[in-house]
Amino acid sequence: MPQEQERIYEWEVARIGDESPPIQVEVTADMIREYMRVCRYDNIPEGEDLVAPPGMVFVYAPMRRDQTIAAAGYVAPEQAKTNPRATPYVGSQVTLYRPVRAGDIITSTTKTHAKYERRGNKFIDFLITAYNQRGEKVAEYIYTCLWHYAKGQASPPPGGNGGRSGNR
């Protein structure tokens, strides 16, 4: 039986609108306190009526790029069995709409939002949108990945970004 060709989410097949299945995360007071402890906040509050810090958006609305790619029937370039390559994170743009409190149940999805070129480099933006249990939008952010380096630029080794980082 012939082996099936691996389907890699390359620039040419990435479609605007590809979307992950929704995921739900219940935000608890303990989760907020643990986030604050790990981030080395001073004066972590007690009690149950806590508001999630802004950076916690990446916890209660995780970027699920691999699930988005899998839902489209592909694997991410980093997960390819043959010739894996990195698609490094290069920046985010976050918008917070409402406070997220202990007890909220957050439902979020990730979707392929935009593809564009800059100075020969190819980028893909993923849009993560989060709603609370009342259907109110609480946050969204764009997570940008460098999908292909411009010809002549050094590309990072497979599975990493060679220690480079930057903003778009």
Order of alpha helices (4+ residues) and beta strands (2+ residues): beta-alpha-alpha-alpha-beta-beta-beta-beta
